[in-house]
Amino acid sequence: MALEQYARWGELLLSGYESGRMVVSGSGVAGVFNGMVICGMGGSGVSGDFLAVIGRLYGSRLPIVVFKGFDLPGWYSSYLVVAVSYSGNTLETIECSRRARGSGSKVVHISSGGLLRSEAGESGIPWIPLEPGLLPRAALPLMVGALIGLTDALGVISVGDEVLLETYYALRNTLVDDARGLADAVAESDILVVGACGYYGVLAERFRSEFSENSKMLVKAEVYPESAHNDIVAWQTKKKAKTAFIAIKGGGGICSKIMEFVSRKYREHGVVEELDLGTPSLPSLMKGALIGGYASVLVAKERGIDPATTSVIEEYKKILADNVIT
């Protein structure tokens, strides 16, 4: 099931984009706001991380901030708040929306249903619908597409039809076999470390969450150049744990030099698999995310693990429902 859902990423991206564009017309969303806050958690929240990077790549005319938690800072009231939860029932995201509405912010909901959909209907909030029935982490292109469509219609970011179609074909042409090298390299490790630099830092974090959820592995993300000032120190001394490393490369310039150095250090401690994605762009970011998704599912299958089950997260959500959110 999981591999089949990842294989649909091209069409899911375009579907999300169309949903995001359509909601703006006649919704009252357009107008004056000083920036955008994307509220979300886990596989939904990472769509906001991608949007922030896309904004840097393609020239957002407003700041884009990603918020993962309950308490929004005071300055958000002048921002458009976009609550993203694939299920529509993520309690932190629901609370984020409620607090934003309570302070008079403009709010948009993105979900496949759930409380975000029902509260949007009750409060007259624009709701961007997503196709239901997917694993939340496999629904990343739906949510990224919806955010791109929304920001395009609002005139905040415009990636252009050509780039969007290029991304679609990049995803269509990325196959499970493209991820087997990564999967084989890390399948027997105790700890996985994923390193990336600059724009590709978002992929290091995405790989961390994918291998954590799908493969149930212990995973660490190192984002350079910041990690060159702290995390990398851990590799000065030998470790007994069987460690595998994925080095995400591309972009040229100083990031290429940094990742060459990092890869040399990683090789002193374990097996290193390099993923070179070339110049950062929407197509390369989404292709990299898809390869990571495929690889994490392949590792899960190799270890005899169901990638869909996340029982600990369900326990956490029950604690929130019982004790935190009212």
TORZA-413042 format. One line per 2 residues: number of its first residue (from 1); their letters; for each residue x, y, z of N, C-alpha, C, O. Coordinates in steps of 0.1 Angstrom, whole numbers, plus 5000, padded with zeros to 4 digits. Each point is the difference from the previous one (the first is absolute). Last residue first. Layout:
<atoms>
NUM> a> X/Y/Z/X/Y/Z/X/Y/Z/X/Y/Z ~ ...
</atoms>
This chain:
<atoms>
326> ti> 4911/5212/5254/4986/4999/5005/4990/5005/4989/4988/5000/5002 ~ 5067/4979/5005/4990/5008/4992/4986/4998/5006/4996/4989/5003
324> vn> 5040/4989/5020/5005/5013/4996/4989/5009/4993/4998/5011/5004 ~ 4997/4942/5014/5006/5009/5010/5004/5014/4996/5001/5009/5008
322> da> 4978/4952/4966/4995/4999/5014/5004/5011/5009/4993/5003/5010 ~ 5022/4994/4944/4985/5001/5000/4995/5000/5014/4990/5007/5003
320> li> 5056/4987/4991/4996/5013/4996/4985/5002/5002/4995/5009/5006 ~ 5022/4948/4999/5004/5008/5011/4996/5015/4998/4995/5006/5009
318> kk> 5000/4964/4955/4990/4997/5011/5003/5009/5012/4990/5005/5007 ~ 5040/4995/4958/4988/5008/4996/4989/4998/5011/4993/5009/5003
316> ye> 5047/4966/5001/5003/5014/5002/4987/5008/4998/4997/5009/5007 ~ 5002/4946/4982/5000/5001/5014/5002/5015/5004/4993/5005/5009
314> ei> 5010/4984/4946/4986/4999/5004/4999/5001/5015/4991/5007/5005 ~ 5052/4991/4976/4994/5013/4997/4985/5000/5004/4995/5010/5006
312> vs> 5029/4950/4998/5004/5009/5010/4994/5014/4998/4997/5007/5009 ~ 4995/4958/4959/4993/4998/5013/5004/5011/5011/4992/5004/5007
310> tt> 5011/4988/4940/5007/5010/5009/4993/5000/5013/4994/5010/5004 ~ 5007/4961/4944/4996/5001/5014/5009/5009/5008/5012/5001/4998
308> ap> 4993/4989/4954/4988/5008/5003/4997/5001/5015/4993/5010/5004 ~ 5043/4963/4974/5002/5015/5000/4988/5008/5005/5002/5012/5003
306> di> 5014/4938/5011/4989/5006/4993/5002/5015/5000/5000/5006/5011 ~ 5039/4954/4991/4993/5010/5007/4989/5006/4992/5002/5003/4988
304> gr> 5037/4966/5003/4988/4993/5004/4991/5009/5008/4993/4995/5009 ~ 5050/5015/4969/5000/4997/5014/4988/4993/5005/4998/4997/5012
302> ek> 5006/5017/4943/5012/4992/5002/5001/4995/5015/5004/4989/5003 ~ 4963/5042/4984/4997/4987/4995/5011/4990/5003/4998/4989/5003
300> av> 5009/5056/5008/4989/4994/5009/4997/4986/4995/4999/4991/5008 ~ 5030/5034/4965/5006/4996/5012/4990/4994/5010/5003/4989/5006
298> lv> 4980/5030/4955/5008/4988/4997/5007/4995/5012/5001/4987/5002 ~ 4976/5053/5002/4991/4989/4999/5007/4987/4997/4997/4989/5005
296> sa> 5028/5051/4996/4995/4997/5013/4990/4988/5000/5000/4992/5010 ~ 5016/5025/4949/5011/4993/5007/4995/4996/5014/5003/4989/5004
294> yg> 4968/5038/4969/5001/4986/4994/5011/4992/5009/4997/4989/5004 ~ 4999/5056/5006/4988/4993/5004/5000/4985/4995/4997/4991/5008
292> gi> 5038/5039/4979/5000/4997/5015/4988/4992/5004/5002/4991/5008 ~ 4999/5024/4948/5010/4990/5002/5001/4996/5014/5001/4988/5004
290> la> 4971/5048/4987/4994/4988/4996/5010/4988/5001/4996/4989/5004 ~ 5019/5055/5005/4990/4995/5011/4994/4987/4996/4998/4991/5008
288> gk> 5030/5030/4960/5008/4995/5012/4991/4995/5011/5003/4989/5006 ~ 4977/5031/4957/5006/4988/4996/5007/4994/5012/4999/4988/5002
286> ml> 4984/5055/5003/4989/4989/5001/5006/4987/4996/4996/4990/5005 ~ 5034/5046/4992/4995/4998/5014/4990/4989/5001/5001/4992/5009
284> sp> 5014/5022/4949/5010/4992/5007/4996/4998/5014/5003/4989/5006 ~ 4968/5037/4966/5001/4986/4996/5010/4992/5008/4997/4989/5003
282> ls> 4999/5058/5007/4989/4992/5004/5000/4986/4995/4998/4990/5008 ~ 5049/5031/4998/4988/5004/4993/4988/4993/5006/5002/4990/5007
280> pt> 5058/5013/4995/4987/5000/5007/4989/5006/4992/5001/5011/4995 ~ 5041/4963/4983/4996/5014/5004/4987/4999/5007/4990/4994/4995
278> gl> 5032/4959/5006/5002/5012/4991/4996/5013/5006/4998/5001/5012 ~ 5001/4953/5008/4988/5005/4994/5002/5012/4991/4991/5005/4994
276> dl> 5035/4950/5031/5003/5013/4994/4988/5004/4992/4996/4994/4990 ~ 5018/4971/5051/4989/5003/4991/5002/5014/4995/4998/5010/5007
274> ee> 5032/4948/5019/4998/5014/4996/4989/5001/4990/4998/4991/4992 ~ 5020/4975/5051/4994/5000/4987/4997/5015/4996/4994/5007/5008
272> vv> 5040/4963/5028/4994/5013/4996/4994/4998/4986/5006/4995/4991 ~ 5011/4975/5057/4997/5000/4985/4994/5013/4997/4991/5005/5007
270> gh> 5040/4997/5036/4990/4990/4995/4998/5002/4985/5007/5007/4993 ~ 5025/5018/5035/4991/4994/5010/4990/4990/4995/4994/4993/5008
268> er> 5038/5035/4967/5008/4995/5011/4992/4992/5010/5006/4993/5008 ~ 4974/5031/4955/5006/4987/4996/5010/4994/5010/5003/4988/5000
266> yk> 4976/5055/5006/4991/4990/5002/5006/4986/4997/4998/4990/5007 ~ 5027/5049/4984/4999/4997/5015/4991/4989/5002/5002/4991/5009
264> rs> 5001/5024/4947/5013/4994/5004/5000/4996/5015/5004/4989/5004 ~ 4959/5035/4979/5000/4986/4995/5013/4993/5004/5000/4988/5003
262> vf> 4997/5058/5006/4991/4992/5009/5000/4986/4996/5001/4991/5008 ~ 5022/5040/4964/5007/4998/5012/4992/4991/5010/5005/4991/5006
260> em> 4974/5020/4954/5012/4992/4997/5008/4997/5013/5004/4989/5002 ~ 4960/5042/5000/4995/4986/4999/5012/4990/4997/4999/4988/5004
258> ik> 5010/5059/4997/4996/4995/5013/4996/4985/5000/5005/4993/5008 ~ 5005/5029/4951/5012/4998/5008/4997/4995/5013/5007/4991/5005
256> sc> 4956/5020/4968/5007/4988/4994/5013/4997/5008/5003/4989/5003 ~ 4973/5050/5008/4993/4988/5005/5007/4987/4994/5000/4990/5007
254> ig> 5013/5054/4979/5006/4996/5013/4993/4988/5005/5007/4992/5008 ~ 4986/5012/4941/5005/5011/5010/5005/4994/5013/5006/4989/5000
252> gg> 4958/4982/4972/5012/5007/4997/5004/5009/5011/4995/5000/5011 ~ 4965/4970/4982/4999/5014/5002/5013/5007/4997/5000/5012/4997
250> gk> 4993/4936/5022/4994/5008/4989/5001/5015/5003/4999/5004/5012 ~ 4998/4944/5017/5009/5010/4994/4992/5008/4989/4990/4996/4995
248> ia> 5005/4970/5052/4993/5006/4989/5008/5012/4994/5003/5009/5007 ~ 5008/4944/5023/5004/5014/4997/4993/5005/4988/5002/4996/4989
246> if> 4993/4963/5050/4995/5005/4987/5005/5015/4999/4996/5008/5008 ~ 5020/4947/5025/4998/5014/4997/4995/5002/4986/5004/4993/4990
244> at> 5001/4968/5055/4999/5003/4985/4998/5015/4998/4993/5006/5008 ~ 5025/4959/5035/4994/5012/4995/5001/5001/4985/5011/4997/4994
242> ka> 4993/4971/5053/5002/4998/4986/4992/5012/4993/4988/5000/5000 ~ 5035/5003/5050/4988/4997/4993/5003/4999/4985/5008/5007/4994
240> kk> 5025/5006/5038/4998/4985/4999/4988/4997/4992/4999/4989/4994 ~ 5035/5055/5001/4988/4995/5006/4998/4985/4998/5004/4995/4989
238> kt> 5039/5046/5010/4993/4988/4995/4988/4996/5008/4999/5003/5012 ~ 5018/5049/4983/5004/4987/5007/4992/4989/4994/4989/5001/4995
236> qw> 5005/5042/4988/5014/5001/5003/5005/4987/5006/5012/4996/4999 ~ 4942/5017/4988/5007/4991/4992/5015/5001/5001/5008/4994/4992
234> av> 4960/5035/5030/4997/4986/5005/5008/4990/4993/5003/4989/5005 ~ 4996/5057/4982/5010/4997/5011/4998/4986/5005/5010/4994/5005
232> id> 4960/5027/4964/5011/4993/4994/5011/4996/5010/5008/4991/4998 ~ 4953/5037/5014/4997/4985/4998/5013/4993/4995/5002/4988/5004
230> nh> 5003/5060/5001/4996/4993/5012/4999/4985/4998/5008/4992/5005 ~ 5003/5043/4962/5004/5007/5012/4996/4992/5013/5002/5005/5011
228> as> 4986/4982/4944/5015/5000/5000/5005/5007/5013/5012/4999/5002 ~ 4942/4999/4987/5005/4988/5006/5015/4999/5000/5005/4992/5008
226> ep> 4973/5045/4970/4998/5000/5014/5006/4988/5007/5007/5001/5010 ~ 4990/5009/4940/5013/5001/5008/4998/5000/5015/5010/4998/5007
224> yv> 4964/4969/4975/5012/5008/4999/4997/5013/4993/4991/5001/4991 ~ 4983/4957/5038/4998/5010/4989/5012/5010/5001/5002/5007/5010
222> ea> 4982/4941/5007/5010/5010/5001/4999/5010/4988/5001/4996/4989 ~ 4968/4962/5039/5002/5009/4988/5010/5010/5004/5000/5006/5011
220> kv> 4986/4941/5006/5005/5014/5004/5002/5008/4987/5006/4995/4990 ~ 4967/4956/5030/5006/5008/4989/5003/5014/5005/4993/5006/5008
218> lm> 4990/4940/5003/5006/5011/5007/5007/5009/4990/5010/4995/4993 ~ 4948/4973/4992/5015/5000/5003/5003/5012/5009/4992/5010/5000
216> ks> 4966/4971/4976/5002/4999/5015/5014/4999/5004/5004/4993/5009 ~ 4974/5013/4946/5009/4989/5003/5002/4998/5015/5006/4990/5004
214> ne> 4963/5044/4980/4998/4988/4991/5009/4988/5004/4995/4989/5001 ~ 5007/5053/5024/4987/4995/4999/4998/4987/4993/4994/4991/5004
212> sf> 5049/5030/4999/4995/4998/5013/4987/4994/5000/4997/4990/5007 ~ 5022/5023/4952/5007/4987/5006/4995/4998/5014/4999/4988/5004
210> es> 4985/5052/4977/4996/4988/4992/5005/4987/5005/4993/4991/5002 ~ 5021/5051/5017/4986/4996/5004/4995/4988/4992/4993/4992/5006
208> rf> 5050/5025/4984/5000/4996/5014/4986/4995/5004/4998/4990/5006 ~ 5008/5029/4951/5005/4986/5001/5000/4995/5015/4996/4989/5002
206> re> 4993/5056/4991/4990/4991/4994/5004/4986/5001/4992/4991/5003 ~ 5039/5042/5010/4989/4998/5010/4989/4991/4995/4994/4993/5007
204> al> 5040/5017/4963/5006/4992/5011/4990/4998/5011/4998/4989/5005 ~ 4990/5038/4958/5000/4986/4997/5006/4991/5011/4996/4989/5003
202> vg> 5005/5059/4999/4986/4995/5002/4999/4985/4997/4992/4993/5006 ~ 5049/5030/4985/4998/4997/5015/4986/4995/5003/4998/4991/5009
200> yy> 5020/5026/4948/4997/4986/5002/4999/4996/5014/4997/4988/5003 ~ 5015/5056/4984/4986/4998/4996/4996/4985/5003/4989/4997/5003
198> gc> 5055/5011/5019/4993/5011/4993/4985/4996/4998/4993/4995/5009 ~ 5036/4963/5000/5005/5014/5001/4990/5009/4993/4994/4997/4990
196> ag> 5009/4949/5035/4997/5008/4988/5004/5015/5003/5001/5004/5012 ~ 4998/4940/5010/5006/5013/4999/4996/5007/4987/5000/4994/4990
194> vv> 4985/4963/5046/4998/5006/4986/5005/5014/5001/4996/5008/5008 ~ 5009/4941/5020/5002/5015/5000/4999/5005/4986/5006/4995/4990
192> li> 4980/4959/5041/5001/5006/4987/5002/5015/5003/4993/5006/5007 ~ 5013/4945/5023/4997/5014/4999/5003/5005/4986/5009/4996/4994
190> ds> 4995/4959/5014/4993/5003/5013/4995/5014/5000/4990/5003/5005 ~ 5017/4965/4949/5007/5009/5010/4991/5002/5012/4988/4998/5000
188> ea> 5004/4977/4957/5005/4993/5011/5006/5008/5011/5006/4995/5009 ~ 4975/5023/4950/4990/4991/5005/5005/4993/5013/4992/4997/5008
186> va> 5029/5037/4960/4996/5004/5014/4992/4989/5007/4998/5001/5012 ~ 5018/4996/4941/5012/5006/5008/4996/5001/5015/5009/4999/5008
184> da> 4959/4988/4959/5009/4989/5002/5012/5005/5010/5005/4992/5008 ~ 4962/5040/4977/4994/4990/5009/5010/4989/5004/5002/4996/5011
182> lg> 5011/5036/4956/4999/5006/5014/4995/4990/5010/5005/4998/5011 ~ 4996/4989/4944/5013/5002/5005/5000/5005/5014/5008/4996/5009
180> ra> 4951/5000/4968/5005/4987/5005/5015/5001/5005/5003/4994/5010 ~ 4966/5040/4967/5002/5000/5015/5007/4988/5006/5003/5000/5012
178> dd> 4983/5006/4942/5009/5011/5002/5004/5001/5015/5009/5007/5003 ~ 4959/4962/4980/5013/4995/4999/5010/5011/5002/5012/4998/5003
176> vl> 4941/5011/4997/5005/4993/5012/5014/4996/4999/5008/5001/5010 ~ 4980/5040/4959/4994/4986/5003/5006/4995/5013/5009/5005/5006
174> tn> 4981/5043/4963/5008/4995/5011/4994/4987/5004/4988/4999/5004 ~ 4993/5029/4962/5012/4992/4995/5009/4995/5011/5010/4994/4997
172> rl> 4950/5033/5011/4996/4989/4992/5011/4991/4996/4999/4988/4999 ~ 5011/5052/5023/4994/4991/5009/4995/4987/4993/5002/4989/5004
170> ay> 5015/5047/4970/5011/4995/5009/4995/4989/5009/5007/4990/5003 ~ 4962/5034/4971/5007/4989/4992/5012/4995/5008/5003/4988/4999
168> yt> 4972/5047/5021/4991/4988/4998/5008/4989/4993/4999/4989/5004 ~ 5023/5052/5001/4999/4992/5013/4991/4988/4998/5004/4989/5005
166> el> 4998/5041/4959/5013/4993/5002/5001/4992/5012/5005/4989/5000 ~ 4957/5038/4994/5000/4988/4991/5013/4993/5000/5000/4987/5000
164> lv> 4998/5053/5025/4990/4990/5006/5000/4988/4991/5000/4989/5005 ~ 5026/5047/4980/5006/4993/5011/4991/4990/5006/5004/4989/5004
162> ed> 4978/5037/4962/5011/4992/4995/5007/4992/5011/5002/4988/4998 ~ 4964/5044/5012/4994/4988/4995/5012/4990/4995/4999/4988/5001
160> gv> 5009/5049/5038/4998/4999/4986/4996/4987/4995/5004/4989/5006 ~ 5005/5033/5039/5011/4991/4995/4998/4999/4985/5010/4996/4993
158> si> 4975/5041/5045/4996/4994/4987/5012/4992/4995/5010/5006/4995 ~ 4969/5019/5054/5011/4993/4993/4994/4996/4987/4989/4995/4999
156> vg> 4985/5035/5024/5011/5000/5009/5012/4993/4994/5011/5005/5001 ~ 4942/5003/4982/5011/5008/4995/5012/5000/5009/5008/5009/4999
154> la> 4949/4966/5003/5001/5012/5008/5011/5009/4995/5001/5012/5005 ~ 4992/4946/4975/4988/5007/4998/5000/5014/5008/4994/5009/4996
152> dt> 5042/4961/5009/5000/5004/4986/4988/5009/4998/5001/5011/4995 ~ 5003/4967/5046/5009/5012/4999/5001/5005/4986/5002/5012/4998
150> lg> 4971/4950/5009/4995/5011/5008/5009/5012/4999/4995/5011/4997 ~ 5019/4949/4982/4989/5006/4993/4994/5012/5008/4996/5009/4993
148> il> 5039/4967/5027/5005/5007/4988/4988/5006/4993/5001/5012/4995 ~ 4988/4961/5041/5007/5013/5005/5005/5008/4988/4999/5012/5000
146> ag> 4983/4945/4991/4989/5009/5005/5006/5014/5004/4994/5010/4997 ~ 5036/4955/4991/4993/5006/4988/4989/5010/5004/4999/5010/4994
144> vm> 5024/4966/5040/5009/5010/4994/4993/5006/4988/5001/5013/4998 ~ 4975/4953/5022/5001/5012/5009/5009/5011/4994/4997/5012/5001
142> lp> 4999/4946/4976/4987/5007/5001/5001/5013/5008/4994/5010/4995 ~ 5044/4962/5004/4998/5009/4988/4986/5006/4999/4999/5010/4994
140> la> 5012/4961/5044/5007/5012/4999/4998/5008/4988/4998/5012/5001 ~ 4984/4944/5017/4992/5011/4994/5007/5013/4999/4994/5010/4997
138> ar> 5023/4949/5024/5000/4998/4986/4991/5011/4993/5001/5001/4987 ~ 5002/4999/5060/5013/5003/4994/5001/4998/4985/5008/5006/4993
136> pl> 4951/4983/5031/5003/5014/5000/5014/5004/4994/5001/5010/4993 ~ 4971/4948/4989/5009/5003/5012/5003/5014/5000/5004/5006/4990
134> lg> 4951/4986/4985/5014/4997/4999/5007/5000/5014/4995/5006/5009 ~ 4957/5003/4980/5003/4986/4999/5015/4997/4998/5004/4989/4998
132> pe> 4967/5057/4985/5002/4992/5012/5006/4987/4997/5001/4996/4988 ~ 5004/5054/4987/4995/4986/4998/5002/4992/5012/5011/5000/5006
130> lp> 4983/5053/4999/5010/4990/4996/4994/4986/4998/4990/4997/5007 ~ 4992/5060/4997/4998/4985/5002/5012/4992/4993/5005/5004/4990
128> iw> 4989/5047/5033/5005/4994/4988/5000/4985/5002/5006/4994/5009 ~ 4966/5051/5012/5005/4986/5002/5005/4995/4987/4993/4999/4990
126> pi> 4991/5051/5037/5004/4992/4988/5006/4987/5003/5009/4999/5008 ~ 4957/5023/5027/5014/5000/4996/5003/4993/4987/4994/4989/4998
124> gs> 4965/5019/5032/5001/5007/4987/5015/5001/4996/5003/5010/4993 ~ 4977/4966/5046/5006/5014/5002/5001/5008/4987/5005/5011/5001
122> eg> 4979/4943/5001/4993/5007/5011/5004/5014/5001/4991/5009/5003 ~ 5031/4962/4967/4986/5002/4996/4993/5008/5010/4992/5009/4996
120> ae> 5052/4979/5014/5000/5010/4989/4986/5003/4996/4996/5011/4997 ~ 5010/4955/5034/5001/5014/5006/5001/5011/4990/4996/5011/5002
118> sr> 5003/4943/4984/4987/5004/5006/5001/5014/5006/4990/5008/4999 ~ 5049/4974/4981/4990/5002/4990/4987/5005/5007/4994/5010/4995
116> ll> 5042/4979/5032/5003/5012/4993/4989/5002/4989/4997/5012/4997 ~ 5000/4949/5029/4996/5012/5007/5003/5013/4992/4993/5010/5001
114> gg> 5006/4947/4968/5003/5001/5015/4994/5013/5005/4992/5007/4994 ~ 5028/4983/4956/4987/5000/5007/5003/5003/5014/5007/5009/5003
112> ss> 5027/4992/4965/4992/4991/4993/4986/4999/5006/4991/4993/4995 ~ 5041/5053/5007/4999/4986/5005/4992/4991/4991/4994/5005/4990
110> ih> 5021/5050/5022/5003/4990/4990/5000/4986/5007/5007/4997/5009 ~ 4976/5059/5001/5002/4986/5004/5003/4991/4988/4994/5002/4989
108> vv> 5010/5054/5026/4997/4990/4990/5003/4986/5005/5010/4998/5007 ~ 4983/5058/5013/5004/4986/5001/4995/4992/4988/4989/5002/4995
106> ks> 5021/5051/5028/4994/4993/4989/5006/4986/5001/5012/4998/5002 ~ 4984/5030/5044/5008/4997/4988/4992/4994/4989/4990/4993/5002
104> gs> 4998/5021/5045/4995/5007/4988/5009/4998/4988/4998/5007/4990 ~ 5003/4972/5055/5007/5013/5000/4997/5008/4987/5007/5010/4997
102> gr> 4975/4946/5012/4997/5008/5011/5006/5014/5000/4995/5009/5007 ~ 5016/4959/4960/4987/5006/4998/4995/5009/5011/4994/5010/4998
100> ar> 5046/4966/5007/5002/5010/4990/4986/5007/4997/5000/5012/4999 ~ 5001/4952/5030/5006/5011/5006/5002/5011/4990/4999/5012/5004
98> rs> 4984/4947/4981/4991/5006/5009/5005/5013/5006/4993/5010/5002 ~ 5035/4963/4971/4990/5007/4992/4990/5008/5009/4997/5011/4998
96> ce> 5036/4961/5022/5006/5012/4994/4990/5008/4992/5000/5012/5001 ~ 4986/4948/5018/5001/5010/5010/5007/5012/4994/4996/5012/5003
94> it> 5000/4951/4969/4987/5005/5003/5001/5012/5010/4993/5010/4999 ~ 5046/4966/4993/4997/5009/4989/4986/5006/5001/4998/5011/4997
92> el> 5018/4958/5035/5008/5012/5001/4996/5009/4989/4999/5013/5002 ~ 4980/4945/4998/4995/5009/5011/5008/5012/5001/4995/5011/5002
90> tn> 4992/4958/4955/5012/5002/5008/4997/5011/5011/4998/5012/4996 ~ 4973/4970/4968/4997/4998/5014/5012/5001/5009/5000/4996/5011
88> gs> 4996/5005/4939/4990/5010/5005/4998/4999/5015/4992/5008/5005 ~ 5038/4966/4963/4988/4994/5005/4989/5011/5004/4988/4997/4999
86> ys> 5053/5019/4984/4994/4991/4990/4987/4993/5005/4990/5000/4993 ~ 5028/5048/5020/5000/4987/5006/4994/4991/4991/4988/5001/4996
84> va> 5027/5054/5010/5001/4989/4991/5000/4987/5008/5009/4998/5008 ~ 4979/5059/4993/5000/4988/5008/5000/4988/4991/4990/4997/4993
82> vv> 5023/5057/5003/4996/4988/4992/5002/4988/5009/5011/4996/5003 ~ 4986/5062/5001/5003/4987/5007/4994/4988/4992/4988/5000/4998
80> ly> 5029/5054/4993/4990/4990/4996/5005/4987/5006/5011/4996/4998 ~ 5002/5051/5026/5004/4990/4990/4988/4992/4996/4991/4998/5008
78> ss> 5012/5035/5028/5001/5007/4987/5003/4991/4988/5002/5005/4989 ~ 4997/4979/5057/4987/5005/4997/4999/5008/4987/4989/5002/4994
76> yw> 5051/4978/5028/4993/4993/4989/4987/5006/4996/4995/4997/4990 ~ 5038/5016/5047/5000/5007/4987/4992/4993/4989/4998/5006/4989
74> gp> 5008/4976/5057/4991/5011/4999/4999/5007/4986/4990/5005/4996 ~ 5022/4942/5010/5006/5012/5006/4991/5012/4996/4991/4999/4991
72> ld> 4990/4950/5016/5006/5009/4990/5005/5012/5007/4994/5005/5009 ~ 4998/4944/5010/4999/5015/5003/5007/5008/4989/5012/5001/4999
70> fg> 4985/4949/4999/4987/5006/5004/4999/5015/5000/4991/5006/4995 ~ 5041/4963/4971/4997/5000/5014/4987/5006/5003/4991/5001/4991
68> kf> 5043/5005/4969/4997/4986/5004/4998/5000/5015/5009/4998/5008 ~ 4997/5037/4946/4997/4999/5014/4995/4986/5004/4991/4995/4994
66> vv> 5035/5038/4964/4994/4987/5004/4999/4999/5015/5010/5001/5007 ~ 4993/5041/4955/5005/4995/5012/4992/4987/5003/4988/4999/4998
64> ip> 5025/5040/4961/4992/4988/5003/5006/4993/5012/5012/4997/5000 ~ 4988/5056/4974/5006/4990/5009/4990/4988/5002/4988/5002/5001
62> lr> 5009/5027/4954/4997/5001/5014/5007/4990/5008/5003/4989/4994 ~ 4999/5013/4959/5000/5014/5002/4997/5003/5015/5000/5012/5004
60> sg> 5027/4945/4971/4987/5004/5007/5001/5015/5003/5010/5006/5003 ~ 5020/4963/4966/4997/5014/5002/4987/5003/5006/4992/5007/4994
58> yl> 5031/4950/4994/4993/5006/4989/4995/5014/5004/4992/5006/4992 ~ 5035/4966/5038/5005/4997/4986/4993/5008/4990/5007/5004/4990
56> rg> 4979/4999/5055/5014/5005/4999/5005/4998/4986/5008/5009/4994 ~ 4950/4974/5017/5000/5014/5000/5013/5007/4998/5002/5010/4993
54> iv> 4995/4943/5012/4995/5004/4987/5000/5015/4999/5003/5006/4989 ~ 5006/4976/5053/5012/4999/4991/4996/5004/4986/5008/5007/4993
52> al> 4957/4993/5038/5010/5010/5004/5012/4999/4991/5006/5011/4996 ~ 4962/4956/4999/4995/5013/4995/5010/5011/5003/5002/5008/4992
50> fd> 5006/4949/5026/5002/5000/4986/4996/5014/4994/5007/5005/4992 ~ 4983/4988/5053/5015/5001/4998/5003/5000/4985/5009/5008/4996
48> gs> 4947/4984/5015/5003/5014/5002/5015/5002/4999/5004/5011/4995 ~ 4980/4946/5003/4996/5007/4988/5003/5015/5001/5003/5006/4990
46> vg> 5003/4964/5047/5012/5001/4991/4996/5007/4986/5009/5005/4994 ~ 4958/4985/5040/5008/5012/5003/5012/5002/4990/5004/5011/4997
44> sg> 4969/4950/5002/4992/5011/4995/5009/5013/5001/5000/5009/4991 ~ 5016/4950/5026/4999/4999/4985/4993/5012/4994/5002/5003/4988
42> gm> 5008/5007/5061/5003/4988/4993/5000/5001/4985/5006/5009/4995 ~ 4967/5029/5026/5008/4991/5007/5004/4988/4991/4992/4996/4992
40> gc> 4990/5060/5004/4998/4986/4997/5010/4992/5008/5010/5005/5005 ~ 4976/5049/4977/4999/4992/5012/4999/4985/4996/4991/4997/4992
38> iv> 5028/5051/4985/4995/4987/4997/5000/4992/5013/5011/4997/5005 ~ 4988/5058/4981/5004/4990/5010/4994/4986/4996/4987/5000/4998
36> mg> 5025/5050/4974/4993/4988/5002/5006/4991/5011/5012/4998/5001 ~ 4985/5059/4987/5008/4987/4998/4991/4989/5002/4988/5001/5001
34> nf> 4996/5044/5001/5015/5003/5000/5008/4987/4998/5013/5002/4999 ~ 4936/5015/4982/5006/4993/5012/5015/5001/4998/5005/5001/4989
32> vg> 4947/5015/4984/5012/5005/5006/5004/4991/5012/4992/4999/5009 ~ 4978/4980/4951/5000/5013/5007/5013/5003/5005/5011/4995/4996
30> av> 4959/4959/4989/5009/5010/4994/4998/5013/5007/4989/5004/5005 ~ 4983/4960/5007/5013/4998/5005/5009/5011/4995/5009/5006/5007
28> gs> 4943/4986/4983/5004/5011/5009/5014/4998/5006/5004/5008/5008 ~ 4970/4966/4957/5001/4995/5014/5003/5011/5010/4998/4998/5012
26> gs> 4998/5001/4937/4988/5002/5007/5000/4996/5015/4990/5000/5006 ~ 5049/4980/4967/4989/5008/4993/4988/5001/5008/4993/4990/5004
24> vv> 5044/4983/5010/5002/5014/5002/4988/5008/4994/4996/5010/5006 ~ 5011/4941/4992/4994/5005/5012/5000/5015/5001/4992/5006/5007
22> mr> 5028/4968/4957/4986/5002/4999/4994/5006/5012/4990/5007/4999 ~ 5057/4980/4997/4996/5011/4992/4985/5004/5001/4997/5011/5001
20> gs> 5020/4950/5021/5004/5012/5006/4997/5012/4993/4997/5010/5006 ~ 4993/4947/4975/4991/5003/5012/5004/5013/5007/4992/5008/5004
18> ey> 5035/4977/4960/4987/5005/4995/4991/5003/5012/4992/5010/4999 ~ 5049/4971/5011/5002/5013/4995/4987/5006/4995/4997/5011/5003
16> gs> 5005/4944/5012/5001/5009/5011/5001/5014/4995/4993/5009/5005 ~ 5008/4957/4963/4987/5001/5006/5000/5010/5011/4990/5008/5001
14> ll> 5051/4983/4978/4991/5008/4992/4986/5001/5006/4994/5011/4999 ~ 5037/4961/5023/5005/5014/5000/4990/5009/4992/4997/5011/5005
12> le> 4995/4943/4994/4996/5006/5013/5005/5014/5001/4993/5009/5005 ~ 5020/4964/4958/4986/5005/4999/4995/5006/5013/4992/5009/4999
10> gw> 5053/4975/5002/4998/5009/4989/4986/5006/4999/4998/5012/5000 ~ 5013/4952/5031/5004/5014/5004/4998/5010/4989/4996/5011/5003
8> ra> 4996/4938/5002/4990/5010/4995/5004/5014/5002/4992/5009/4998 ~ 5033/4953/5019/5001/4999/4986/4990/5010/4993/5001/5003/4988
6> yq> 4999/4989/5059/5011/5008/4996/5001/5001/4985/5004/5011/4995 ~ 4964/4960/5023/4996/5014/5002/5012/5010/4997/4997/5010/4994
4> el> 5010/4943/5002/4990/5005/4990/4996/5014/5002/4998/5008/4990 ~ 5029/4971/5042/5008/5003/4988/4991/5005/4989/5003/5009/4992
2> am> 4977/4977/5049/5008/5012/5001/5007/5004/4987/5000/5011/4996 ~ 4974/4948/5007/4992/5012/5000/5009/5013/5000/4997/5009/4992
</atoms>
